[in-house]
Amino acid sequence: MPSFNFLLQKDPFSRIVMGNTAIVRAMVESGTRVVTSYPGSPTPEIADAISGMNPQDRPFYFEFSTNEKVATEVAFGASINGHLSCVFFKSVGLNVAADSFVQLSHMVLKGGMVVVLGDDPGANSSQNEQDNRHYAHLSYTPVLEPANPQEVYDMYLQAADIATKKQMPVILRLTTHVCHAKSRVEFNEWSNPPMDTTPGFDPTLANYIPITNRVHPMKRMALEKLDSLKPDSEKSVFKVDNNNRERGIITSGLTFLSLMDTLQYANHKPDILKLGMVYPIPEQAIKDFLSSHKEVKILEELDNILEKDIKALAFDSSIKCRIIGKSGFDDWQNEYTPEKVHSIISSVWPDMLAKRPEPEKLSVSAPPRPAQMCPGCGHRSAFFAIKKAVGVEDITVADIGCHTLGFLPPYNMGQVLLCMGASPGIGAGLSLFNDKRKVLAFMGDSTFFHAGAAGVINNIFNNHNMTLILMENGTTAMTGHQNHPGVGHNFDEITQKISPKAVFESYGIKVREVDTYQQAKLTAMVKESMDEDGFNVVIARHPCMLKFTREQRRKTSFTPKTVTVDQSSCDHNYTCISSFGCPSFFITDEGNVTINEDLCIGDGSCIQTCPSDAIDFSRNKKEK
Amino acid sequence: MNFHNIYITGVGGQGIGLLSETMLLSGDFAGLDVRAVDTHGLAQRGGTVESFLRLGKNIHSPLIAPGMADLVIALEINEALRGMDKYLRNNGTLIYYDTQWQPLEVRLSRKSTLNEDVINTQAKIRNCNVHRVFVEDLPDTRMQNVAILGTIAAKKLVEGITPEHYIQALSQLLKPSVLKGNLEVFNKILLKK
């Protein structure tokens, strides 16, 4: 783990950092005292930077909570106790947190609170590309939207300042390639002021119990605070004056950078109004911009939120400017990359940009390479074994985690997916009026603690007829091996280990468990379980081998291992490739199966899958 | 040319992160403005990993538009073809390490058709330079990224960045225990050319 202690230096400095790193320096400088999260791309590298600082020098408390809702509640509790707090998570995490999140603006947040969202236009690593600016409108919460790492840092400081002064929540909305962008950032000094640890919660400061008619004054306060930010919004605009009184563009965030790059092709350049605070919008700046141009394009990634606000403003102000919004469904989708912006601008104003040069077409294209489970992954053995227990007509329900990849060939396990922890509920619904097609659902251990328990309990409560496979790998693998409540270690220290098996048994569920490398036993257990009525759980356990192998490689005693294929025994049955599908197998030009020793970790889980016993551990240990 | 667009690609697990971070720092040491962005998250699990690096003046986004990379660096041959196809401009440069991590489709089709000749023929369509890197006696396959870096330095593929800048960057990024071996590989390639 690289050191991030540079984030704690006292003097001003500049350095090339990721947006996700820059934000941590802003937490330090702003005096943020409590930070919480649940891991999810594109934000987990924020926690990487936090964990790379000496814990005893870290001027704030940090935890990975069990889910985004709990993380929001912990940050809220800290804030009403007088501490500036921050919660961060990915786009869809806000759906989990929403029940608590929408109340925040109704409360007097004594210490202030910054909500950092990692939205994912393009759905690079999410089940949708939802535009969380909608939640800002729903909850009367202001939104700042940075475009690059410098702005991530600057705008966090601004968000913290507003949140503290107005005792309210402020959203800092990042997107994937703002989180992960790297460029030089200029940081300020940090004096490390002493921390006030007085528990400052004062129930007489405001009404904290929103019941019936007590709600309305709270809502009014939220609306008034939001309204009071209009001057801040006006100050957040950045204008690029190209002396064009005909055409202008209003935009924000990373899209602004795409636009600036695209204008290298411009025959004539439009004026640009870049917004920093996108909710509430800077009404005066927008009115002035609209009034001084004949046509204004709203260049807005994902949904038409600014477009609607700006059109309403123009209508109310009787401004005659032609406002050009989205024109087709493509405009609603995907990230606004430089090439997408080029094509949108060209369709709006065909004479503005020269064509992008296109290289000659190649005659051969590369085979697709979807993400896949790692060599030795326990989920591979699990899917290989479970597939043998599942009938053609049976139904398999996926959940979120590395094991989602089981839906891909050659396993095709998992036919429907909603979100974290949804599989027991979906499976229950599929089991109704259904005595022909058995239902099997998958779920990871981190997900069980996150949002899965309620679905599991419901299946007991309502006697649902299905089998749940808990794919227990002992970590939150997909987002970078963060600890969860079943690990026995939280972000900072050893803690009580909660065993999913013990939890299930305490619910009164019949639990079968097996290491997934015992493939035949797992197949038999799943068959038994599916043949029984009622709700059953099979724990298919194997530690995450990526994590395990990385840990092994750090040891001096480490000797690399591989398996080998005996060419004289191999009868070219290809089970290893066609059904088991470990990426370490390599097919030669002659159609022989060999081992890619760069990939093979010598776990040997494939040995039992070969019908001709041609695979064995390599006797010659791989050279290090 | 007032900017240099570099697209770096390979398969998750090949050490693309270190390669792109080294290039980024080297560019910074050379006094160039830099913007970069890497793939994170699920896509890293055995999928194509990509890293965008932009050096020079008047650049804004860290992203490179398709067909606009001046240089494509690939750590694997399938990804060399994919990266060239999507990102390399006409008259650009491709450098790749000639190793193969076969995608599932190739394994399921039970035949491998991609080789050096295919890469060269395809590159010719766009009039691109190709540098194939393969080191017979590499002490550790995880040093393939440094073998690529050594070749980039030896052939001066990035204007303005000298071998010293690359060495300075490696020295900052690698632990002393692995730095020595990596510098040996780097210097050996540098001196050979």
HADDOCK unambig.tbl for C-alpha pairs under 7 A between the chains (distance, minus, plus):
assign (segid A and resid 41 and name CA) (segid B and resid 41 and name CA) 5.76 0.50 0.50
assign (segid A and resid 125 and name CA) (segid B and resid 41 and name CA) 6.47 0.50 0.50
assign (segid A and resid 125 and name CA) (segid B and resid 42 and name CA) 6.17 0.50 0.50
assign (segid A and resid 177 and name CA) (segid B and resid 37 and name CA) 6.82 0.50 0.50
assign (segid A and resid 180 and name CA) (segid B and resid 37 and name CA) 5.60 0.50 0.50
assign (segid A and resid 180 and name CA) (segid B and resid 38 and name CA) 6.50 0.50 0.50
assign (segid A and resid 181 and name CA) (segid B and resid 36 and name CA) 5.66 0.50 0.50
assign (segid A and resid 181 and name CA) (segid B and resid 37 and name CA) 4.46 0.50 0.50
assign (segid A and resid 181 and name CA) (segid B and resid 62 and name CA) 6.38 0.50 0.50
assign (segid A and resid 182 and name CA) (segid B and resid 35 and name CA) 5.72 0.50 0.50
assign (segid A and resid 182 and name CA) (segid B and resid 36 and name CA) 4.96 0.50 0.50
assign (segid A and resid 182 and name CA) (segid B and resid 37 and name CA) 5.86 0.50 0.50
assign (segid A and resid 183 and name CA) (segid B and resid 34 and name CA) 6.07 0.50 0.50
assign (segid A and resid 183 and name CA) (segid B and resid 35 and name CA) 5.02 0.50 0.50
assign (segid A and resid 183 and name CA) (segid B and resid 36 and name CA) 6.72 0.50 0.50
assign (segid A and resid 257 and name CA) (segid B and resid 60 and name CA) 5.10 0.50 0.50
assign (segid A and resid 257 and name CA) (segid B and resid 61 and name CA) 4.78 0.50 0.50
assign (segid A and resid 258 and name CA) (segid B and resid 61 and name CA) 5.59 0.50 0.50
assign (segid A and resid 260 and name CA) (segid B and resid 60 and name CA) 6.49 0.50 0.50
assign (segid A and resid 261 and name CA) (segid B and resid 59 and name CA) 6.61 0.50 0.50
assign (segid A and resid 261 and name CA) (segid B and resid 60 and name CA) 5.98 0.50 0.50
assign (segid A and resid 261 and name CA) (segid B and resid 61 and name CA) 6.71 0.50 0.50
assign (segid A and resid 338 and name CA) (segid B and resid 65 and name CA) 6.02 0.50 0.50
assign (segid A and resid 339 and name CA) (segid B and resid 65 and name CA) 5.55 0.50 0.50
assign (segid A and resid 358 and name CA) (segid B and resid 67 and name CA) 6.09 0.50 0.50
assign (segid A and resid 359 and name CA) (segid B and resid 67 and name CA) 5.83 0.50 0.50
assign (segid A and resid 359 and name CA) (segid B and resid 89 and name CA) 5.37 0.50 0.50
assign (segid A and resid 359 and name CA) (segid B and resid 90 and name CA) 5.17 0.50 0.50
assign (segid A and resid 359 and name CA) (segid B and resid 126 and name CA) 6.74 0.50 0.50
assign (segid A and resid 360 and name CA) (segid B and resid 90 and name CA) 6.87 0.50 0.50
assign (segid A and resid 360 and name CA) (segid B and resid 125 and name CA) 6.64 0.50 0.50
assign (segid A and resid 360 and name CA) (segid B and resid 126 and name CA) 5.67 0.50 0.50
assign (segid A and resid 362 and name CA) (segid B and resid 85 and name CA) 6.42 0.50 0.50
assign (segid A and resid 362 and name CA) (segid B and resid 122 and name CA) 5.97 0.50 0.50
assign (segid A and resid 362 and name CA) (segid B and resid 125 and name CA) 6.63 0.50 0.50
assign (segid A and resid 363 and name CA) (segid B and resid 122 and name CA) 6.98 0.50 0.50
assign (segid A and resid 365 and name CA) (segid B and resid 81 and name CA) 6.87 0.50 0.50
assign (segid A and resid 365 and name CA) (segid B and resid 82 and name CA) 6.58 0.50 0.50
assign (segid A and resid 366 and name CA) (segid B and resid 78 and name CA) 5.85 0.50 0.50
assign (segid A and resid 366 and name CA) (segid B and resid 81 and name CA) 5.81 0.50 0.50
assign (segid A and resid 366 and name CA) (segid B and resid 82 and name CA) 5.14 0.50 0.50
assign (segid A and resid 367 and name CA) (segid B and resid 103 and name CA) 6.96 0.50 0.50
assign (segid A and resid 367 and name CA) (segid B and resid 105 and name CA) 6.65 0.50 0.50
assign (segid A and resid 369 and name CA) (segid B and resid 47 and name CA) 5.54 0.50 0.50
assign (segid A and resid 369 and name CA) (segid B and resid 48 and name CA) 6.22 0.50 0.50
assign (segid A and resid 369 and name CA) (segid B and resid 103 and name CA) 5.37 0.50 0.50
assign (segid A and resid 370 and name CA) (segid B and resid 47 and name CA) 5.21 0.50 0.50
assign (segid A and resid 371 and name CA) (segid B and resid 43 and name CA) 5.46 0.50 0.50
assign (segid A and resid 371 and name CA) (segid B and resid 44 and name CA) 6.99 0.50 0.50
assign (segid A and resid 371 and name CA) (segid B and resid 45 and name CA) 5.28 0.50 0.50
assign (segid A and resid 371 and name CA) (segid B and resid 46 and name CA) 5.15 0.50 0.50
assign (segid A and resid 371 and name CA) (segid B and resid 47 and name CA) 4.00 0.50 0.50
assign (segid A and resid 372 and name CA) (segid B and resid 45 and name CA) 5.77 0.50 0.50
assign (segid A and resid 372 and name CA) (segid B and resid 46 and name CA) 5.29 0.50 0.50
assign (segid A and resid 372 and name CA) (segid B and resid 47 and name CA) 6.55 0.50 0.50
assign (segid A and resid 373 and name CA) (segid B and resid 45 and name CA) 6.44 0.50 0.50
assign (segid A and resid 373 and name CA) (segid B and resid 46 and name CA) 6.90 0.50 0.50
assign (segid A and resid 374 and name CA) (segid B and resid 45 and name CA) 6.50 0.50 0.50
assign (segid A and resid 374 and name CA) (segid B and resid 46 and name CA) 6.46 0.50 0.50
assign (segid A and resid 478 and name CA) (segid B and resid 41 and name CA) 6.81 0.50 0.50
assign (segid A and resid 478 and name CA) (segid B and resid 42 and name CA) 5.81 0.50 0.50
assign (segid A and resid 479 and name CA) (segid B and resid 41 and name CA) 5.89 0.50 0.50
assign (segid A and resid 577 and name CA) (segid B and resid 107 and name CA) 6.52 0.50 0.50
assign (segid A and resid 577 and name CA) (segid B and resid 108 and name CA) 6.57 0.50 0.50
assign (segid A and resid 578 and name CA) (segid B and resid 108 and name CA) 6.00 0.50 0.50
assign (segid A and resid 586 and name CA) (segid B and resid 102 and name CA) 6.67 0.50 0.50
assign (segid A and resid 586 and name CA) (segid B and resid 107 and name CA) 6.74 0.50 0.50
assign (segid A and resid 587 and name CA) (segid B and resid 107 and name CA) 5.78 0.50 0.50
assign (segid A and resid 587 and name CA) (segid B and resid 110 and name CA) 6.03 0.50 0.50
assign (segid A and resid 587 and name CA) (segid B and resid 111 and name CA) 6.42 0.50 0.50
assign (segid A and resid 587 and name CA) (segid B and resid 112 and name CA) 6.81 0.50 0.50
assign (segid A and resid 588 and name CA) (segid B and resid 111 and name CA) 6.69 0.50 0.50
assign (segid A and resid 588 and name CA) (segid B and resid 112 and name CA) 6.42 0.50 0.50
assign (segid A and resid 589 and name CA) (segid B and resid 111 and name CA) 5.58 0.50 0.50
assign (segid A and resid 589 and name CA) (segid B and resid 112 and name CA) 5.37 0.50 0.50
assign (segid A and resid 591 and name CA) (segid B and resid 110 and name CA) 5.66 0.50 0.50
assign (segid A and resid 591 and name CA) (segid B and resid 111 and name CA) 5.93 0.50 0.50
assign (segid A and resid 598 and name CA) (segid B and resid 141 and name CA) 6.74 0.50 0.50
assign (segid A and resid 624 and name CA) (segid B and resid 140 and name CA) 6.42 0.50 0.50
